[in-house]
């Protein structure tokens, strides 16, 4: 278990499409495991989780230091916003 956690709920009409593209892209660069809950990505010394829900993508960031947590948030958020730029998706994290 990690000591620091954050979450972003990103509303979109196409959660499956954007989540799949995000996970596919990042899994070429980092360790990836599909679980019952969602897709887990080992980003640096932290963990990113991508969960598809009806009408939204839930992003979770977990780490043991503020620096590692910020890195996970940056990687997940920056990539998702870039992929879904035409849909105007914005990622806002809550800690």
mmCIF file as gemmi writes it, N, C-alpha and C atoms, coordinates in Angstrom:
data_model
loop_
_atom_site.group_PDB
_atom_site.id
_atom_site.type_symbol
_atom_site.label_atom_id
_atom_site.label_alt_id
_atom_site.label_comp_id
_atom_site.label_asym_id
_atom_site.label_entity_id
_atom_site.label_seq_id
_atom_site.pdbx_PDB_ins_code
_atom_site.Cartn_x
_atom_site.Cartn_y
_atom_site.Cartn_z
_atom_site.occupancy
_atom_site.B_iso_or_equiv
_atom_site.pdbx_formal_charge
_atom_site.auth_seq_id
_atom_site.auth_asym_id
_atom_site.pdbx_PDB_model_num
ATOM 1 N N . UNK Axp A 1 ? 0.838 -1.189 0 1 0 ? 1 A 1
ATOM 2 C CA . UNK Axp A 1 ? 0 0 0 1 0 ? 1 A 1
ATOM 3 C C . UNK Axp A 1 ? 0.879 1.249 0 1 0 ? 1 A 1
ATOM 4 N N . UNK Axp A 2 ? 0.438 2.222 -0.734 1 0 ? 2 A 1
ATOM 5 C CA . UNK Axp A 2 ? 1.144 3.493 -0.808 1 0 ? 2 A 1
ATOM 6 C C . UNK Axp A 2 ? 0.57 4.469 0.218 1 0 ? 2 A 1
ATOM 7 N N . UNK Axp A 3 ? 1.382 5.415 0.647 1 0 ? 3 A 1
ATOM 8 C CA . UNK Axp A 3 ? 0.945 6.358 1.673 1 0 ? 3 A 1
ATOM 9 C C . UNK Axp A 3 ? 0.24 7.587 1.108 1 0 ? 3 A 1
ATOM 10 N N . UNK Axp A 4 ? 0.499 7.916 -0.159 1 0 ? 4 A 1
ATOM 11 C CA . UNK Axp A 4 ? -0.125 9.081 -0.788 1 0 ? 4 A 1
ATOM 12 C C . UNK Axp A 4 ? -0.974 8.638 -1.973 1 0 ? 4 A 1
ATOM 13 N N . UNK Axp A 5 ? -2.141 9.242 -2.091 1 0 ? 5 A 1
ATOM 14 C CA . UNK Axp A 5 ? -3.072 8.853 -3.153 1 0 ? 5 A 1
ATOM 15 C C . UNK Axp A 5 ? -3.774 10.084 -3.705 1 0 ? 5 A 1
ATOM 16 N N . UNK Axp A 6 ? -4.1 10.036 -4.982 1 0 ? 6 A 1
ATOM 17 C CA . UNK Axp A 6 ? -4.923 11.082 -5.583 1 0 ? 6 A 1
ATOM 18 C C . UNK Axp A 6 ? -5.804 10.459 -6.658 1 0 ? 6 A 1
ATOM 19 N N . UNK Axp A 7 ? -6.81 11.225 -7.052 1 0 ? 7 A 1
ATOM 20 C CA . UNK Axp A 7 ? -7.798 10.696 -7.996 1 0 ? 7 A 1
ATOM 21 C C . UNK Axp A 7 ? -8.282 11.822 -8.898 1 0 ? 7 A 1
ATOM 22 N N . UNK Axp A 8 ? -8.552 11.459 -10.145 1 0 ? 8 A 1
ATOM 23 C CA . UNK Axp A 8 ? -9.153 12.395 -11.093 1 0 ? 8 A 1
ATOM 24 C C . UNK Axp A 8 ? -10.303 11.682 -11.79 1 0 ? 8 A 1
ATOM 25 N N . UNK Axp A 9 ? -11.467 12.296 -11.791 1 0 ? 9 A 1
ATOM 26 C CA . UNK Axp A 9 ? -12.628 11.779 -12.513 1 0 ? 9 A 1
ATOM 27 C C . UNK Axp A 9 ? -12.786 12.636 -13.762 1 0 ? 9 A 1
ATOM 28 N N . UNK Axp A 10 ? -12.567 12.024 -14.912 1 0 ? 10 A 1
ATOM 29 C CA . UNK Axp A 10 ? -12.572 12.75 -16.18 1 0 ? 10 A 1
ATOM 30 C C . UNK Axp A 10 ? -13.825 12.361 -16.961 1 0 ? 10 A 1
ATOM 31 N N . UNK Axp A 11 ? -14.757 13.283 -17.082 1 0 ? 11 A 1
ATOM 32 C CA . UNK Axp A 11 ? -16.018 13.024 -17.777 1 0 ? 11 A 1
ATOM 33 C C . UNK Axp A 11 ? -15.773 13.064 -19.283 1 0 ? 11 A 1
ATOM 34 N N . UNK Axp A 12 ? -16.266 12.031 -19.966 1 0 ? 12 A 1
ATOM 35 C CA . UNK Axp A 12 ? -16.133 11.954 -21.417 1 0 ? 12 A 1
ATOM 36 C C . UNK Axp A 12 ? -17.209 11.036 -21.979 1 0 ? 12 A 1
ATOM 37 N N . UNK Axp A 13 ? -17.597 11.303 -23.212 1 0 ? 13 A 1
ATOM 38 C CA . UNK Axp A 13 ? -18.568 10.438 -23.881 1 0 ? 13 A 1
ATOM 39 C C . UNK Axp A 13 ? -17.922 9.151 -24.378 1 0 ? 13 A 1
ATOM 40 N N . UNK Axp A 14 ? -16.583 9.129 -24.43 1 0 ? 14 A 1
ATOM 41 C CA . UNK Axp A 14 ? -15.879 7.953 -24.955 1 0 ? 14 A 1
ATOM 42 C C . UNK Axp A 14 ? -14.802 7.457 -23.98 1 0 ? 14 A 1
ATOM 43 N N . UNK Axp A 15 ? -15.211 7.038 -22.782 1 0 ? 15 A 1
ATOM 44 C CA . UNK Axp A 15 ? -14.206 6.627 -21.8 1 0 ? 15 A 1
ATOM 45 C C . UNK Axp A 15 ? -13.394 5.41 -22.235 1 0 ? 15 A 1
ATOM 46 N N . UNK Axp A 16 ? -14.041 4.44 -22.855 1 0 ? 16 A 1
ATOM 47 C CA . UNK Axp A 16 ? -13.337 3.23 -23.282 1 0 ? 16 A 1
ATOM 48 C C . UNK Axp A 16 ? -12.26 3.514 -24.309 1 0 ? 16 A 1
ATOM 49 N N . UNK Axp A 17 ? -12.576 4.363 -25.26 1 0 ? 17 A 1
ATOM 50 C CA . UNK Axp A 17 ? -11.623 4.68 -26.323 1 0 ? 17 A 1
ATOM 51 C C . UNK Axp A 17 ? -10.387 5.365 -25.769 1 0 ? 17 A 1
ATOM 52 N N . UNK Axp A 18 ? -10.58 6.414 -24.946 1 0 ? 18 A 1
ATOM 53 C CA . UNK Axp A 18 ? -9.44 7.17 -24.435 1 0 ? 18 A 1
ATOM 54 C C . UNK Axp A 18 ? -8.628 6.363 -23.436 1 0 ? 18 A 1
ATOM 55 N N . UNK Axp A 19 ? -9.293 5.588 -22.604 1 0 ? 19 A 1
ATOM 56 C CA . UNK Axp A 19 ? -8.566 4.755 -21.638 1 0 ? 19 A 1
ATOM 57 C C . UNK Axp A 19 ? -7.729 3.708 -22.364 1 0 ? 19 A 1
ATOM 58 N N . UNK Axp A 20 ? -8.305 3.095 -23.385 1 0 ? 20 A 1
ATOM 59 C CA . UNK Axp A 20 ? -7.569 2.083 -24.149 1 0 ? 20 A 1
ATOM 60 C C . UNK Axp A 20 ? -6.336 2.689 -24.809 1 0 ? 20 A 1
ATOM 61 N N . UNK Axp A 21 ? -6.479 3.864 -25.395 1 0 ? 21 A 1
ATOM 62 C CA . UNK Axp A 21 ? -5.346 4.511 -26.051 1 0 ? 21 A 1
ATOM 63 C C . UNK Axp A 21 ? -4.269 4.884 -25.03 1 0 ? 21 A 1
ATOM 64 N N . UNK Axp A 22 ? -4.683 5.404 -23.885 1 0 ? 22 A 1
ATOM 65 C CA . UNK Axp A 22 ? -3.732 5.776 -22.838 1 0 ? 22 A 1
ATOM 66 C C . UNK Axp A 22 ? -2.955 4.564 -22.338 1 0 ? 22 A 1
ATOM 67 N N . UNK Axp A 23 ? -3.664 3.498 -22.008 1 0 ? 23 A 1
ATOM 68 C CA . UNK Axp A 23 ? -3.016 2.289 -21.485 1 0 ? 23 A 1
ATOM 69 C C . UNK Axp A 23 ? -2.133 1.649 -22.54 1 0 ? 23 A 1
ATOM 70 N N . UNK Axp A 24 ? -2.61 1.584 -23.769 1 0 ? 24 A 1
ATOM 71 C CA . UNK Axp A 24 ? -1.822 0.988 -24.85 1 0 ? 24 A 1
ATOM 72 C C . UNK Axp A 24 ? -0.507 1.736 -25.037 1 0 ? 24 A 1
ATOM 73 N N . UNK Axp A 25 ? -0.571 3.046 -25.033 1 0 ? 25 A 1
ATOM 74 C CA . UNK Axp A 25 ? 0.634 3.862 -25.214 1 0 ? 25 A 1
ATOM 75 C C . UNK Axp A 25 ? 1.605 3.677 -24.044 1 0 ? 25 A 1
ATOM 76 N N . UNK Axp A 26 ? 1.096 3.803 -22.829 1 0 ? 26 A 1
ATOM 77 C CA . UNK Axp A 26 ? 1.979 3.736 -21.665 1 0 ? 26 A 1
ATOM 78 C C . UNK Axp A 26 ? 2.516 2.337 -21.408 1 0 ? 26 A 1
ATOM 79 N N . UNK Axp A 27 ? 1.752 1.307 -21.765 1 0 ? 27 A 1
ATOM 80 C CA . UNK Axp A 27 ? 2.217 -0.063 -21.499 1 0 ? 27 A 1
ATOM 81 C C . UNK Axp A 27 ? 3.413 -0.437 -22.367 1 0 ? 27 A 1
ATOM 82 N N . UNK Axp A 28 ? 3.703 0.35 -23.393 1 0 ? 28 A 1
ATOM 83 C CA . UNK Axp A 28 ? 4.923 0.14 -24.175 1 0 ? 28 A 1
ATOM 84 C C . UNK Axp A 28 ? 6.146 0.701 -23.46 1 0 ? 28 A 1
ATOM 85 N N . UNK Axp A 29 ? 5.921 1.52 -22.432 1 0 ? 29 A 1
ATOM 86 C CA . UNK Axp A 29 ? 7.009 2.197 -21.734 1 0 ? 29 A 1
ATOM 87 C C . UNK Axp A 29 ? 7.182 1.738 -20.289 1 0 ? 29 A 1
ATOM 88 N N . UNK Axp A 30 ? 6.108 1.265 -19.671 1 0 ? 30 A 1
ATOM 89 C CA . UNK Axp A 30 ? 6.15 0.868 -18.262 1 0 ? 30 A 1
ATOM 90 C C . UNK Axp A 30 ? 5.481 -0.49 -18.082 1 0 ? 30 A 1
ATOM 91 N N . UNK Axp A 31 ? 5.687 -1.079 -16.921 1 0 ? 31 A 1
ATOM 92 C CA . UNK Axp A 31 ? 5.06 -2.356 -16.583 1 0 ? 31 A 1
ATOM 93 C C . UNK Axp A 31 ? 3.548 -2.152 -16.447 1 0 ? 31 A 1
ATOM 94 N N . UNK Axp A 32 ? 2.778 -3.109 -16.966 1 0 ? 32 A 1
ATOM 95 C CA . UNK Axp A 32 ? 1.32 -2.991 -17.012 1 0 ? 32 A 1
ATOM 96 C C . UNK Axp A 32 ? 0.692 -4.3 -16.561 1 0 ? 32 A 1
ATOM 97 N N . UNK Axp A 33 ? -0.367 -4.184 -15.759 1 0 ? 33 A 1
ATOM 98 C CA . UNK Axp A 33 ? -1.135 -5.362 -15.355 1 0 ? 33 A 1
ATOM 99 C C . UNK Axp A 33 ? -2.613 -5.017 -15.386 1 0 ? 33 A 1
ATOM 100 N N . UNK Axp A 34 ? -3.396 -5.879 -16.046 1 0 ? 34 A 1
ATOM 101 C CA . UNK Axp A 34 ? -4.85 -5.699 -16.083 1 0 ? 34 A 1
ATOM 102 C C . UNK Axp A 34 ? -5.425 -6.432 -14.877 1 0 ? 34 A 1
ATOM 103 N N . UNK Axp A 35 ? -6.221 -5.737 -14.087 1 0 ? 35 A 1
ATOM 104 C CA . UNK Axp A 35 ? -6.845 -6.341 -12.914 1 0 ? 35 A 1
ATOM 105 C C . UNK Axp A 35 ? -8.359 -6.215 -13.04 1 0 ? 35 A 1
ATOM 106 N N . UNK Axp A 36 ? -9.078 -6.798 -12.098 1 0 ? 36 A 1
ATOM 107 C CA . UNK Axp A 36 ? -10.539 -6.686 -12.107 1 0 ? 36 A 1
ATOM 108 C C . UNK Axp A 36 ? -10.98 -5.231 -11.965 1 0 ? 36 A 1
ATOM 109 N N . UNK Axp A 37 ? -10.186 -4.451 -11.262 1 0 ? 37 A 1
ATOM 110 C CA . UNK Axp A 37 ? -10.52 -3.062 -10.993 1 0 ? 37 A 1
ATOM 111 C C . UNK Axp A 37 ? -10.212 -2.128 -12.147 1 0 ? 37 A 1
ATOM 112 N N . UNK Axp A 38 ? -9.138 -2.423 -12.867 1 0 ? 38 A 1
ATOM 113 C CA . UNK Axp A 38 ? -8.714 -1.551 -13.957 1 0 ? 38 A 1
ATOM 114 C C . UNK Axp A 38 ? -7.321 -1.912 -14.419 1 0 ? 38 A 1
ATOM 115 N N . UNK Axp A 39 ? -6.688 -1.01 -15.132 1 0 ? 39 A 1
ATOM 116 C CA . UNK Axp A 39 ? -5.331 -1.224 -15.63 1 0 ? 39 A 1
ATOM 117 C C . UNK Axp A 39 ? -4.352 -0.537 -14.697 1 0 ? 39 A 1
ATOM 118 N N . UNK Axp A 40 ? -3.374 -1.306 -14.204 1 0 ? 40 A 1
ATOM 119 C CA . UNK Axp A 40 ? -2.358 -0.77 -13.303 1 0 ? 40 A 1
ATOM 120 C C . UNK Axp A 40 ? -1.058 -0.583 -14.065 1 0 ? 40 A 1
ATOM 121 N N . UNK Axp A 41 ? -0.467 0.592 -13.91 1 0 ? 41 A 1
ATOM 122 C CA . UNK Axp A 41 ? 0.767 0.943 -14.605 1 0 ? 41 A 1
ATOM 123 C C . UNK Axp A 41 ? 1.81 1.37 -13.577 1 0 ? 41 A 1
ATOM 124 N N . UNK Axp A 42 ? 2.964 0.708 -13.587 1 0 ? 42 A 1
ATOM 125 C CA . UNK Axp A 42 ? 4.06 1.062 -12.683 1 0 ? 42 A 1
ATOM 126 C C . UNK Axp A 42 ? 4.818 2.228 -13.302 1 0 ? 42 A 1
ATOM 127 N N . UNK Axp A 43 ? 4.648 3.403 -12.73 1 0 ? 43 A 1
ATOM 128 C CA . UNK Axp A 43 ? 5.272 4.617 -13.26 1 0 ? 43 A 1
ATOM 129 C C . UNK Axp A 43 ? 6.298 5.09 -12.234 1 0 ? 43 A 1
ATOM 130 N N . UNK Axp A 44 ? 7.569 4.925 -12.56 1 0 ? 44 A 1
ATOM 131 C CA . UNK Axp A 44 ? 8.62 5.26 -11.608 1 0 ? 44 A 1
ATOM 132 C C . UNK Axp A 44 ? 8.447 4.439 -10.348 1 0 ? 44 A 1
ATOM 133 N N . UNK Axp A 45 ? 8.466 5.105 -9.193 1 0 ? 45 A 1
ATOM 134 C CA . UNK Axp A 45 ? 8.256 4.421 -7.917 1 0 ? 45 A 1
ATOM 135 C C . UNK Axp A 45 ? 6.805 4.516 -7.461 1 0 ? 45 A 1
ATOM 136 N N . UNK Axp A 46 ? 5.914 4.827 -8.381 1 0 ? 46 A 1
ATOM 137 C CA . UNK Axp A 46 ? 4.504 4.941 -8.054 1 0 ? 46 A 1
ATOM 138 C C . UNK Axp A 46 ? 3.656 4.019 -8.909 1 0 ? 46 A 1
ATOM 139 N N . UNK Axp A 47 ? 2.362 4.122 -8.722 1 0 ? 47 A 1
ATOM 140 C CA . UNK Axp A 47 ? 1.413 3.285 -9.451 1 0 ? 47 A 1
ATOM 141 C C . UNK Axp A 47 ? 0.294 4.164 -9.986 1 0 ? 47 A 1
ATOM 142 N N . UNK Axp A 48 ? -0.033 3.974 -11.258 1 0 ? 48 A 1
ATOM 143 C CA . UNK Axp A 48 ? -1.174 4.635 -11.86 1 0 ? 48 A 1
ATOM 144 C C . UNK Axp A 48 ? -2.236 3.598 -12.17 1 0 ? 48 A 1
ATOM 145 N N . UNK Axp A 49 ? -3.485 3.935 -11.942 1 0 ? 49 A 1
ATOM 146 C CA . UNK Axp A 49 ? -4.592 3.029 -12.228 1 0 ? 49 A 1
ATOM 147 C C . UNK Axp A 49 ? -5.573 3.757 -13.137 1 0 ? 49 A 1
ATOM 148 N N . UNK Axp A 50 ? -5.989 3.078 -14.205 1 0 ? 50 A 1
ATOM 149 C CA . UNK Axp A 50 ? -6.946 3.632 -15.16 1 0 ? 50 A 1
ATOM 150 C C . UNK Axp A 50 ? -8.198 2.763 -15.1 1 0 ? 50 A 1
ATOM 151 N N . UNK Axp A 51 ? -9.326 3.373 -14.746 1 0 ? 51 A 1
ATOM 152 C CA . UNK Axp A 51 ? -10.583 2.655 -14.566 1 0 ? 51 A 1
ATOM 153 C C . UNK Axp A 51 ? -11.631 3.271 -15.489 1 0 ? 51 A 1
ATOM 154 N N . UNK Axp A 52 ? -12.293 2.441 -16.275 1 0 ? 52 A 1
ATOM 155 C CA . UNK Axp A 52 ? -13.354 2.914 -17.169 1 0 ? 52 A 1
ATOM 156 C C . UNK Axp A 52 ? -14.69 2.766 -16.454 1 0 ? 52 A 1
ATOM 157 N N . UNK Axp A 53 ? -15.42 3.864 -16.364 1 0 ? 53 A 1
ATOM 158 C CA . UNK Axp A 53 ? -16.763 3.846 -15.806 1 0 ? 53 A 1
ATOM 159 C C . UNK Axp A 53 ? -17.716 4.402 -16.856 1 0 ? 53 A 1
ATOM 160 N N . UNK Axp A 54 ? -18.982 4.282 -16.616 1 0 ? 54 A 1
ATOM 161 C CA . UNK Axp A 54 ? -19.971 4.809 -17.545 1 0 ? 54 A 1
ATOM 162 C C . UNK Axp A 54 ? -19.88 6.333 -17.566 1 0 ? 54 A 1
ATOM 163 N N . UNK Axp A 55 ? -19.454 6.881 -18.69 1 0 ? 55 A 1
ATOM 164 C CA . UNK Axp A 55 ? -19.375 8.322 -18.84 1 0 ? 55 A 1
ATOM 165 C C . UNK Axp A 55 ? -18.138 8.981 -18.265 1 0 ? 55 A 1
ATOM 166 N N . UNK Axp A 56 ? -17.182 8.188 -17.798 1 0 ? 56 A 1
ATOM 167 C CA . UNK Axp A 56 ? -15.964 8.807 -17.264 1 0 ? 56 A 1
ATOM 168 C C . UNK Axp A 56 ? -14.803 7.821 -17.2 1 0 ? 56 A 1
ATOM 169 N N . UNK Axp A 57 ? -13.617 8.402 -17.104 1 0 ? 57 A 1
ATOM 170 C CA . UNK Axp A 57 ? -12.401 7.645 -16.832 1 0 ? 57 A 1
ATOM 171 C C . UNK Axp A 57 ? -11.942 8.086 -15.451 1 0 ? 57 A 1
ATOM 172 N N . UNK Axp A 58 ? -11.679 7.126 -14.585 1 0 ? 58 A 1
ATOM 173 C CA . UNK Axp A 58 ? -11.127 7.429 -13.271 1 0 ? 58 A 1
ATOM 174 C C . UNK Axp A 58 ? -9.639 7.136 -13.328 1 0 ? 58 A 1
ATOM 175 N N . UNK Axp A 59 ? -8.841 8.138 -12.983 1 0 ? 59 A 1
ATOM 176 C CA . UNK Axp A 59 ? -7.401 7.968 -12.886 1 0 ? 59 A 1
ATOM 177 C C . UNK Axp A 59 ? -7.034 8.011 -11.414 1 0 ? 59 A 1
ATOM 178 N N . UNK Axp A 60 ? -6.222 7.059 -10.98 1 0 ? 60 A 1
ATOM 179 C CA . UNK Axp A 60 ? -5.72 7.061 -9.615 1 0 ? 60 A 1
ATOM 180 C C . UNK Axp A 60 ? -4.205 7.086 -9.657 1 0 ? 60 A 1
ATOM 181 N N . UNK Axp A 61 ? -3.619 7.837 -8.738 1 0 ? 61 A 1
ATOM 182 C CA . UNK Axp A 61 ? -2.168 7.889 -8.594 1 0 ? 61 A 1
ATOM 183 C C . UNK Axp A 61 ? -1.833 7.503 -7.16 1 0 ? 61 A 1
ATOM 184 N N . UNK Axp A 62 ? -0.836 6.646 -6.996 1 0 ? 62 A 1
ATOM 185 C CA . UNK Axp A 62 ? -0.421 6.171 -5.681 1 0 ? 62 A 1
ATOM 186 C C . UNK Axp A 62 ? 1.097 6.201 -5.612 1 0 ? 62 A 1
ATOM 187 N N . UNK Axp A 63 ? 1.631 6.675 -4.489 1 0 ? 63 A 1
ATOM 188 C CA . UNK Axp A 63 ? 3.086 6.724 -4.314 1 0 ? 63 A 1
ATOM 189 C C . UNK Axp A 63 ? 3.396 6.953 -2.835 1 0 ? 63 A 1
ATOM 190 N N . UNK Axp A 64 ? 4.678 6.863 -2.499 1 0 ? 64 A 1
ATOM 191 C CA . UNK Axp A 64 ? 5.107 7.087 -1.119 1 0 ? 64 A 1
ATOM 192 C C . UNK Axp A 64 ? 5.755 8.446 -0.905 1 0 ? 64 A 1
ATOM 193 N N . UNK Axp A 65 ? 5.969 9.207 -1.963 1 0 ? 65 A 1
ATOM 194 C CA . UNK Axp A 65 ? 6.517 10.558 -1.808 1 0 ? 65 A 1
ATOM 195 C C . UNK Axp A 65 ? 5.722 11.513 -2.688 1 0 ? 65 A 1
ATOM 196 N N . UNK Axp A 66 ? 5.712 12.777 -2.293 1 0 ? 66 A 1
ATOM 197 C CA . UNK Axp A 66 ? 4.989 13.789 -3.07 1 0 ? 66 A 1
ATOM 198 C C . UNK Axp A 66 ? 5.56 13.899 -4.477 1 0 ? 66 A 1
ATOM 199 N N . UNK Axp A 67 ? 6.871 13.761 -4.606 1 0 ? 67 A 1
ATOM 200 C CA . UNK Axp A 67 ? 7.516 13.844 -5.92 1 0 ? 67 A 1
ATOM 201 C C . UNK Axp A 67 ? 7.075 12.697 -6.828 1 0 ? 67 A 1
ATOM 202 N N . UNK Axp A 68 ? 7.046 11.486 -6.279 1 0 ? 68 A 1
ATOM 203 C CA . UNK Axp A 68 ? 6.621 10.332 -7.078 1 0 ? 68 A 1
ATOM 204 C C . UNK Axp A 68 ? 5.144 10.426 -7.437 1 0 ? 68 A 1
ATOM 205 N N . UNK Axp A 69 ? 4.321 10.922 -6.503 1 0 ? 69 A 1
ATOM 206 C CA . UNK Axp A 69 ? 2.893 11.084 -6.778 1 0 ? 69 A 1
ATOM 207 C C . UNK Axp A 69 ? 2.685 12.099 -7.902 1 0 ? 69 A 1
ATOM 208 N N . UNK Axp A 70 ? 3.414 13.204 -7.84 1 0 ? 70 A 1
ATOM 209 C CA . UNK Axp A 70 ? 3.309 14.232 -8.884 1 0 ? 70 A 1
ATOM 210 C C . UNK Axp A 70 ? 3.727 13.675 -10.239 1 0 ? 70 A 1
ATOM 211 N N . UNK Axp A 71 ? 4.718 12.8 -10.253 1 0 ? 71 A 1
ATOM 212 C CA . UNK Axp A 71 ? 5.163 12.208 -11.523 1 0 ? 71 A 1
ATOM 213 C C . UNK Axp A 71 ? 4.064 11.335 -12.123 1 0 ? 71 A 1
ATOM 214 N N . UNK Axp A 72 ? 3.434 10.496 -11.3 1 0 ? 72 A 1
ATOM 215 C CA . UNK Axp A 72 ? 2.355 9.629 -11.791 1 0 ? 72 A 1
ATOM 216 C C . UNK Axp A 72 ? 1.204 10.489 -12.313 1 0 ? 72 A 1
ATOM 217 N N . UNK Axp A 73 ? 0.821 11.513 -11.551 1 0 ? 73 A 1
ATOM 218 C CA . UNK Axp A 73 ? -0.247 12.417 -11.987 1 0 ? 73 A 1
ATOM 219 C C . UNK Axp A 73 ? 0.102 13.071 -13.321 1 0 ? 73 A 1
ATOM 220 N N . UNK Axp A 74 ? 1.336 13.537 -13.442 1 0 ? 74 A 1
ATOM 221 C CA . UNK Axp A 74 ? 1.767 14.21 -14.669 1 0 ? 74 A 1
ATOM 222 C C . UNK Axp A 74 ? 1.713 13.276 -15.871 1 0 ? 74 A 1
ATOM 223 N N . UNK Axp A 75 ? 2.254 12.084 -15.719 1 0 ? 75 A 1
ATOM 224 C CA . UNK Axp A 75 ? 2.299 11.142 -16.845 1 0 ? 75 A 1
ATOM 225 C C . UNK Axp A 75 ? 0.885 10.778 -17.296 1 0 ? 75 A 1
ATOM 226 N N . UNK Axp A 76 ? 0.029 10.38 -16.36 1 0 ? 76 A 1
ATOM 227 C CA . UNK Axp A 76 ? -1.338 9.997 -16.733 1 0 ? 76 A 1
ATOM 228 C C . UNK Axp A 76 ? -2.109 11.189 -17.303 1 0 ? 76 A 1
ATOM 229 N N . UNK Axp A 77 ? -2.083 12.299 -16.6 1 0 ? 77 A 1
ATOM 230 C CA . UNK Axp A 77 ? -2.86 13.463 -17.013 1 0 ? 77 A 1
ATOM 231 C C . UNK Axp A 77 ? -2.4 14.065 -18.327 1 0 ? 77 A 1
ATOM 232 N N . UNK Axp A 78 ? -1.104 14.256 -18.467 1 0 ? 78 A 1
ATOM 233 C CA . UNK Axp A 78 ? -0.558 14.881 -19.685 1 0 ? 78 A 1
ATOM 234 C C . UNK Axp A 78 ? -0.858 14.042 -20.917 1 0 ? 78 A 1
ATOM 235 N N . UNK Axp A 79 ? -0.661 12.736 -20.816 1 0 ? 79 A 1
ATOM 236 C CA . UNK Axp A 79 ? -0.903 11.877 -21.974 1 0 ? 79 A 1
ATOM 237 C C . UNK Axp A 79 ? -2.39 11.822 -22.331 1 0 ? 79 A 1
ATOM 238 N N . UNK Axp A 80 ? -3.257 11.679 -21.333 1 0 ? 80 A 1
ATOM 239 C CA . UNK Axp A 80 ? -4.693 11.627 -21.627 1 0 ? 80 A 1
ATOM 240 C C . UNK Axp A 80 ? -5.157 12.935 -22.263 1 0 ? 80 A 1
ATOM 241 N N . UNK Axp A 81 ? -4.73 14.066 -21.727 1 0 ? 81 A 1
ATOM 242 C CA . UNK Axp A 81 ? -5.136 15.35 -22.303 1 0 ? 81 A 1
ATOM 243 C C . UNK Axp A 81 ? -4.639 15.505 -23.734 1 0 ? 81 A 1
ATOM 244 N N . UNK Axp A 82 ? -3.447 15.025 -24.01 1 0 ? 82 A 1
ATOM 245 C CA . UNK Axp A 82 ? -2.911 15.134 -25.371 1 0 ? 82 A 1
ATOM 246 C C . UNK Axp A 82 ? -3.703 14.251 -26.334 1 0 ? 82 A 1
ATOM 247 N N . UNK Axp A 83 ? -3.97 13.002 -25.934 1 0 ? 83 A 1
ATOM 248 C CA . UNK Axp A 83 ? -4.712 12.097 -26.822 1 0 ? 83 A 1
ATOM 249 C C . UNK Axp A 83 ? -6.12 12.618 -27.097 1 0 ? 83 A 1
ATOM 250 N N . UNK Axp A 84 ? -6.769 13.159 -26.083 1 0 ? 84 A 1
ATOM 251 C CA . UNK Axp A 84 ? -8.171 13.568 -26.204 1 0 ? 84 A 1
ATOM 252 C C . UNK Axp A 84 ? -8.31 15.078 -26.373 1 0 ? 84 A 1
ATOM 253 N N . UNK Axp A 85 ? -7.293 15.705 -26.919 1 0 ? 85 A 1
ATOM 254 C CA . UNK Axp A 85 ? -7.293 17.163 -27.081 1 0 ? 85 A 1
ATOM 255 C C . UNK Axp A 85 ? -8.507 17.65 -27.868 1 0 ? 85 A 1
ATOM 256 N N . UNK Axp A 86 ? -8.879 16.921 -28.917 1 0 ? 86 A 1
ATOM 257 C CA . UNK Axp A 86 ? -10.01 17.37 -29.735 1 0 ? 86 A 1
ATOM 258 C C . UNK Axp A 86 ? -11.335 17.311 -28.976 1 0 ? 86 A 1
ATOM 259 N N . UNK Axp A 87 ? -11.404 16.48 -27.926 1 0 ? 87 A 1
ATOM 260 C CA . UNK Axp A 87 ? -12.601 16.427 -27.087 1 0 ? 87 A 1
ATOM 261 C C . UNK Axp A 87 ? -12.514 17.405 -25.918 1 0 ? 87 A 1
ATOM 262 N N . UNK Axp A 88 ? -11.369 18.066 -25.775 1 0 ? 88 A 1
ATOM 263 C CA . UNK Axp A 88 ? -11.203 19.06 -24.719 1 0 ? 88 A 1
ATOM 264 C C . UNK Axp A 88 ? -11.138 18.493 -23.312 1 0 ? 88 A 1
ATOM 265 N N . UNK Axp A 89 ? -10.677 17.25 -23.166 1 0 ? 89 A 1
ATOM 266 C CA . UNK Axp A 89 ? -10.605 16.654 -21.829 1 0 ? 89 A 1
ATOM 267 C C . UNK Axp A 89 ? -9.565 17.369 -20.978 1 0 ? 89 A 1
ATOM 268 N N . UNK Axp A 90 ? -9.914 17.605 -19.719 1 0 ? 90 A 1
ATOM 269 C CA . UNK Axp A 90 ? -9.007 18.202 -18.739 1 0 ? 90 A 1
ATOM 270 C C . UNK Axp A 90 ? -8.974 17.297 -17.513 1 0 ? 90 A 1
ATOM 271 N N . UNK Axp A 91 ? -7.775 17.062 -17.022 1 0 ? 91 A 1
ATOM 272 C CA . UNK Axp A 91 ? -7.588 16.209 -15.855 1 0 ? 91 A 1
ATOM 273 C C . UNK Axp A 91 ? -7.31 17.098 -14.649 1 0 ? 91 A 1
ATOM 274 N N . UNK Axp A 92 ? -8.145 16.97 -13.619 1 0 ? 92 A 1
ATOM 275 C CA . UNK Axp A 92 ? -7.969 17.71 -12.371 1 0 ? 92 A 1
ATOM 276 C C . UNK Axp A 92 ? -7.87 16.701 -11.235 1 0 ? 92 A 1
ATOM 277 N N . UNK Axp A 93 ? -6.757 16.739 -10.53 1 0 ? 93 A 1
ATOM 278 C CA . UNK Axp A 93 ? -6.483 15.77 -9.467 1 0 ? 93 A 1
ATOM 279 C C . UNK Axp A 93 ? -6.999 16.265 -8.118 1 0 ? 93 A 1
ATOM 280 N N . UNK Axp A 94 ? -7.498 15.327 -7.312 1 0 ? 94 A 1
ATOM 281 C CA . UNK Axp A 94 ? -7.91 15.598 -5.928 1 0 ? 94 A 1
ATOM 282 C C . UNK Axp A 94 ? -7.104 14.697 -5.014 1 0 ? 94 A 1
ATOM 283 N N . UNK Axp A 95 ? -6.528 15.289 -3.983 1 0 ? 95 A 1
ATOM 284 C CA . UNK Axp A 95 ? -5.728 14.503 -3.021 1 0 ? 95 A 1
ATOM 285 C C . UNK Axp A 95 ? -6.451 14.395 -1.709 1 0 ? 95 A 1
